[in-house]
């Protein structure tokens, strides 16, 4: 998967914005101001960090050994790094992106949730 496909998929989601808050090589996608995806733009192959439920994160790391690893520079229990070299099916990348997005949306405060619902 290339950066344009991943970027467009993220930006098609409700209330998503993109930023470069850390450096020019780390693209961050946020929903209501909270990160749900980070992309290392200078990495070859492309690397994407996504939030993940801890038990699911461990299972994915076992199934995709070396392709889905503990989140680089992130909480290792709740974030995975996916190495997008063509060995992880696009459907799974989209599914895990949705999973990360929904984890963040579900963690919004009641006030943020009302704002999100009104968008």
N, C-alpha and C positions, 0 to 999 in steps of 0.2 A: 504494500500500500504506500502511496506517495503522500507527501505533505498536503497537497491540494485537496485530495480526496478526504483525508482525515480532517483538515481544517474546515472544509465545507460541511462535513457531517456535524461537527461540533457547533458551528455557527447557525445551522438550521434549527437548533434547539431553542426553546423559549427562554428568553432573558439571558442569553449567553453573550459575553463580551470577550475580546482577546486583548492581551497586554504583553509587554516585555519588561516586567518589573525588576528582574534580576540582572539581566545582561541581554545583549542583542541576539544571543544564540538560544535563549530559552523562551519559547512561546507558551503563554499561560492562558488557559480558557477558564473563565469564571461564570458561575450562575449566581446572580444576586450578590456579587462581590466575593464569593467563595470559590476557591480553586477546585476543579474536578479533573483537569487534565493539564499536563505539561509535556511539551515536545522539545527535544534537543535538536535544534535545527542544523547544527554542525556535525551531528553524529551520522556515520555511514556504517551500517544501515540505520535508518531512522529509529529513534527510541522514544517511547511514549510512557509517561507515568500516569497511572489511573488509580483512584481510590478503590478499595475492594473490601468486602466483608472478610474478616480474618480467616475463617475456616475455608472459605472459597479461595482466598489468596494462596493458602498452603497447597490446596488440591491442584490449583492451576500450575503452581511452580513444579509440582511433582510430574504432572502430565506433560508439561512443555519445558522440560529440564533444559536450562541454558537459554531458553527463548523468552520465558517469563520468569523474572528474578525479583528478589526483594527491591522495593523502590529506592532508586538512587537518590541520596540526600533527602530521604523522606522517612516517615515512620514505617519501619520494616514490617510491622504487623498489618497495617491498614493500606499500604500502597504497594503496587507492583510496577515494575518496569517491563514493558514489552519491547522486544527487539523485532522490528518489522522488516524481516529479510525474506518474506514470502512463505515462511513455514507455519505461520499462524493464520488460519483461515480468516478472510475478511469479515465473514459473518460473526466470528468470535470477537474480533476487534470491535465491531459495532456493538455487539451485545455487552461487552465489558465497558465500553464508553457509556452506554445507556445506564449500566449498573452504577458506575461512578457518579454520573449526573444525578440519578435518583437518590443515591445515598446523601448527596449534598442537599438536594431539594427537601428531602425528608427531615434533614437536621436543621432547617431554617426555623428561626423564632416564629412565634405566632404572628407578630407584626410583619415580618418578612414574607411569611406564607400568604398573608392577606394581600400584600403588595404583588407578590408573584401571581396569585390567582386573578388579580385585576388586569394583568398585562394581556 
